[in-house]
Amino acid sequence: MALSGLLVFALALVVAAGSPGPSIAALIARVMTSGLRDVLPFLAAMWLGEALWLGCAVAGLVALAHTFAAVFVALKIAGVAYLLYLAWKMWRAPADVRESPLPTQRSPWRMFGAGLAVTLGNPKIMVFYLALLPTLVDLSHIGALAWLELTLTMLVVLSAVDLGWALAAARARKLLTSRRAVRIANRASATMMAGAAAAIATR
């Protein structure tokens, strides 16, 4: 694939991924309640979900999405329900600052599941790729190498953007030294997570 095409793809992805939306809101919420290191499974799952949506777009599976629309709706509902459950848990998290500034996440698999719920529950991601890719590559004749180049470009861009947001949230998290500040952070994070679920549900 031409370097110019990959650069256009990367630039468009920087703008789209860097704009605050359900994924960024959920990421910040998880960093604020779990810290930067513990949120890595969440990030990995978000990137995997993005790669899956990109693969669907490249493979032209939009027709499959229309054929099996109920499956995609069920996936979205399950993702929204899980995010609301996480928001409820964040809201009720203890505001104890004796051992750590914020409660820590108990299971990396739960973090991974939350990341997948955020990304796979948002089919707008595939719509973005479907709108952008035809201007860069002939999807009817795309090969494995071009698909790999697009995926690697996507992973590099998303890693930079998402880690930037995560680092900013981690710095903000260090300022939380009182029970009141921790309680506010927990509930703000819960609100952001619920907002992410609502944004996904209404799309």
N, C-alpha and C positions, 0 to 999 in steps of 0.2 A: 504494500500500500504506500502511496506517495507520502513523503514527510509532511508536505503542506496540508494534506488531508488530516493527518494525525494531529497536527498542531491546531487546526480549526476545531477538531473534535475535543482536544484537551482544553482549549480556551472556553468553548461552550460549556463543557462539563465543570470547569472552575466556577463559572458564573452560576450555573444551576445548583451545584453541590454546596457552594458557599453561601447561598441565600438561605436565611432561616426558614425552616419548614418542619414538618413532622419528624424527620430523621434527626435533624440538628437539635430540635427541642428534646427529643428522647435521649440523645447522646449527652447533652448537658445535664439533664436530670439524673442520668445514671452516674456521671462523674461526680456530681455534687453529693450524691448519697453513698457512693462506693469508692471514690478515689480513682486516680488515673490508671494505676496498675491493674486493679481488679476489673476495669471496664474493657480490657483488651479482647476478651471473648465476644463482647457485645460488638466491638468494632469489626472483628473478623467476620462475624455473622452478617453485619451490614454489607461488608464488601462482597461476601459470597452471594448474598441476595442480589446485589447490583450486577454481579457477573452472570447470575442466572437470568435476570431480566434482559441483559444485553444479549445473552445467548439466544433467548426466545425471540428477540427482535431480529437478530441476524438470521435465524433459521426461518423467519417468516411465520412465527406461530401465532400471530394475531388472529388468523382464521381459526386456529384451535381454541383460542380464548373465547371467540364468539360461539363456537360450536359447544364448548363445555363451559358456558358462562356461569352455570350454577356452582361449578367447582371453584372458580375464582371468587365468587361471592362468599362461599363457605369459608375459603381461606381468609378472606378479608374479615369476616365476622369473628373467626377464631383469633385472628391477630388483634383485633380491637378489644375483644374480651380479655385477652391476656394482658394487654397494655393497661386496661382499666384495673385489673387485679393488682398489677405492679404499682399503679398510682395509689390504690387503697393501702397497700403495704407501706409505701413511702409516707403517706399522710399519718399513719399510726406508728411510725418508727420512733423509738425513744430518743429524747433529746439529752442523752448522757454524754458529757464531755470529759469524764474522768479517765477513760482509757484511750479514746480516739475521738477526733473532732466530729466524726459522723459515723453512723452505723455502717458496717462493712457488708458487702454482698456475701451470701453464704455459699452459693454454688455457681461455678463458672458455666455449667450447663444451662442454668436459668438465665444467665446473662446472654449466652449464645442464643437461646430460644427467644429472648426479648429482641435481640438484634434482627433475627430472621422475621419475627412478627412485624417489626417496624417496616422492613424493606419489602418483604413479599406481600404484605398487606396493602401495599401502595402500587397498584398497576400503572399509575401515572408515570412511573419510572420507565416502563417499557414504551409508553406512548412517546416520551421524550426521545428515546433512542430511535423509535420508528420514524419520528419526524426529522431527526437529524441525519441518520445514516444514509438515506437515499441521496442526499446532496454530496456525500463523500465517496460512496462506493456503490457499485452495482450489486445489490443484494441477491440478484438472481444468479450471479456468477462468482460470488465470494468464496474464497478458499479458506482452508484451515489456518494458513499463515496470516492472512489479513484479519481473521477473527482473533487470533492470538495477539496480534499487534494492537488491536482495539482493546482487548481485555487488559493487557499489560499497561497500556496508556491509562485506561480507566482506573486501575488499581493504584498507579503512581499518583494520579490527580486526587483520588479520594483519600488516599493515605495522608497526603499533605494537608488537604483541607480539613478532614475530620480530626486529625491529630492537632491541628492548630486550634480548632474549637475546644478540643478536650484539654489542651494545655491551659487555655484561658480559663476554663471552668475549674481546673485543678488549682490554679492560683487563687481564684475567688474562694475556693473551699478552705484554703489555709487561713483565711481571715475569720473563720467561724470559731470563736473561742468561748462563747457563753451558751447556756442552755437556750436562751431566747433566740439567739442567732441561729442555732442548730435547728430549733423547731421551725423557724421561719423558712430556713433553707429546705428542710424536709417537705414542708407544705407547698413551697414554691415549686420544688421539683415534682411533687405529686400533681400539681396543677398543670405543669408543662407536659407531663406524661399523659394526663387525661386529655389535654389539648391536642397532643399528637394523635391519640386514639380518635378524637372527634374529627380531626382533619382527615384522617384516613377513611373514617366511616362515611363522611359526606362526599367523597370523591367517587 
